Amino acid sequence: MSHKFVFLKPIALEDAEALLPIWSDREVTKWTRYQTLQTMTETKARIKRLEETKHASRYTIRNQETKAIMGTCGFKRLNFLHESAEIEFELGSAFWRQGFMTAALQELLHIGFDRIQLNRLEVKVNTDNIPSQRLVQQAGFYQEGIIRQGRKWEGTFQDVILFSLLQNEFRSSSAATNSSDDLKAR
């Protein structure tokens, strides 16, 4: 599957105006479990934190044709000693179920495994977030278990499912081979 209809670009302060509608949408933030933002000041502050956080790398997800920002994705808890990281992502609700996040996740996996040379990537998905569970399973992630009360949101502890994908699993999957030509073309 070609992923040409999205591209990832490192997040920057000038992205705030495009990200505010996404980060202020409760339908999106209920899945991320991050605070729903209200203002441009809050949005710029979050971008600044993401840019300055050590052991993290965040990208905007952009439409290949229009260059419009549709969401963000990236790595947190980058651990170069153990060659591992955790993936996070969110997509504006107007872009759900159209293949954009599938494409963005494949791009992110190539960055993690091919460019950064990580061995293990993890994703934590809330037990009630069925679309994200399907997304990561289709990308080849394996369910490792449930982290009981692993997140707190709006005063309530919630269980999360831990998924992982290893570099050798990614290499042997069709996802890695189908887009190797795309990667070489860059």
C-alpha positions in Angstrom: 0.0 0.0 0.0 1.4 3.4 -0.9 1.4 6.1 1.7 1.9 9.0 -0.6 -1.3 10.7 0.3 0.1 11.9 3.7 3.5 13.1 4.9 5.0 13.8 8.3 6.7 17.1 9.2 8.3 18.0 12.5 5.9 20.0 14.6 6.5 23.7 14.9 5.0 26.7 16.5 3.5 27.9 13.3 1.3 24.8 13.3 -0.7 26.1 16.3 -3.6 27.6 14.3 -4.2 24.4 12.4 -3.8 22.2 15.5 -6.2 24.2 17.8 -9.3 22.9 16.2 -8.0 19.3 16.6 -6.8 19.7 20.1 -9.9 21.6 21.2 -12.2 18.8 19.8 -13.5 16.7 22.7 -14.2 13.8 20.3 -10.4 13.7 19.6 -9.1 14.4 23.1 -11.3 11.8 24.7 -9.1 9.2 23.0 -5.8 10.9 23.7 -6.7 11.6 27.3 -4.9 14.9 27.1 -6.6 18.1 28.3 -9.0 19.6 25.7 -7.4 22.9 24.8 -9.4 26.1 24.4 -7.0 28.9 23.3 -4.2 29.6 21.0 -1.9 30.3 24.0 -2.6 26.8 25.3 -1.9 25.3 21.9 1.4 27.1 21.5 2.4 26.1 25.0 1.7 22.4 24.2 3.7 22.6 20.9 6.6 24.3 22.8 6.5 21.5 25.4 6.5 18.8 22.6 9.4 20.5 20.9 11.5 20.8 24.1 10.8 17.4 25.6 13.8 15.3 25.7 13.4 11.7 24.5 10.4 12.7 22.3 9.8 13.5 18.7 6.5 14.8 17.3 5.3 15.3 13.7 2.3 16.8 12.1 0.3 14.6 9.7 -0.3 16.5 6.5 -2.4 15.8 3.4 0.0 15.2 0.5 -2.1 17.3 -2.0 -3.3 20.2 0.2 -0.5 20.2 2.8 -3.3 20.7 5.4 -2.5 19.5 8.9 -4.8 16.6 9.9 -3.3 15.6 13.2 0.0 14.7 14.9 1.9 11.5 15.7 5.3 10.8 17.2 7.5 9.1 19.7 7.8 9.6 23.4 10.0 7.8 25.9 12.7 7.4 23.2 15.2 5.2 24.8 18.4 4.9 22.7 20.1 2.5 25.2 17.3 -0.1 24.8 16.3 1.1 21.2 12.7 1.6 22.1 9.9 4.2 22.1 6.2 4.6 22.7 4.0 5.9 19.8 1.2 8.4 20.2 -1.1 9.8 17.6 -4.3 11.7 17.1 -6.2 12.7 14.0 -8.8 15.4 13.5 -12.3 13.8 13.6 -13.1 15.1 10.1 -10.3 12.7 8.8 -11.3 9.6 10.6 -11.9 6.3 8.8 -10.4 7.5 5.5 -7.0 5.7 5.7 -5.0 8.8 6.7 -4.0 7.4 10.1 -3.1 4.0 8.6 -0.8 5.8 6.2 0.7 8.1 8.8 1.4 5.2 11.1 3.3 3.4 8.4 5.4 6.5 7.8 6.1 6.8 11.5 7.1 3.1 11.7 9.6 3.7 8.9 11.0 6.6 10.8 11.3 4.6 14.0 12.7 1.4 12.5 14.6 2.7 9.4 15.9 6.1 10.3 16.2 6.0 14.1 17.0 2.3 14.1 14.8 1.3 17.0 14.1 -2.3 17.9 10.8 -2.0 19.8 7.8 0.3 19.4 4.9 0.4 21.9 1.4 1.8 21.8 -0.9 2.1 24.7 -4.6 2.2 23.7 -7.5 2.7 26.0 -9.7 -0.4 26.2 -12.7 1.5 24.9 -10.9 2.8 21.8 -11.7 0.0 19.3 -10.7 1.9 16.1 -7.2 2.5 17.4 -6.9 -1.1 18.6 -7.8 -2.2 15.1 -5.4 0.3 13.5 -2.3 -0.9 15.4 -3.2 -4.6 15.0 -3.6 -4.1 11.2 -0.1 -2.5 11.3 1.3 -5.7 12.8 1.4 -4.8 16.5 0.9 -7.6 19.0 -1.3 -7.2 22.1 0.9 -7.8 25.2 -1.5 -7.3 28.0 -3.7 -4.8 29.9 -2.1 -2.1 32.1 -4.7 -1.9 34.8 -5.7 1.7 35.7 -2.8 2.9 33.5 -4.3 6.3 32.7 -6.3 8.8 34.7 -8.6 11.1 32.8 -11.2 13.5 34.3 -10.7 11.9 37.7 -11.2 8.3 36.6 -8.6 5.6 36.3 -8.8 3.7 33.0 -7.3 0.4 31.8 -5.1 0.5 28.7 -3.9 -2.2 26.3 -0.2 -2.5 25.6 0.7 -3.3 22.0 4.2 -3.7 20.7 6.0 -4.2 17.4 9.6 -5.4 17.0 11.9 -4.4 14.2 12.2 -7.9 12.9 8.4 -8.3 12.8 8.1 -5.1 10.9 10.8 -6.2 8.4 9.0 -9.5 7.7 5.6 -7.9 7.4 4.1 -6.7 4.1 4.0 -3.2 5.5 7.7 -2.9 5.4 8.2 -4.3 2.0 5.3 -2.6 0.3 6.6 0.9 1.0 10.3 0.3 0.6 10.1 1.9 -2.8 8.4 4.9 -1.3 11.2 5.3 1.2 13.9 5.0 -1.4 12.3 7.7 -3.5 12.7 10.2 -0.7 
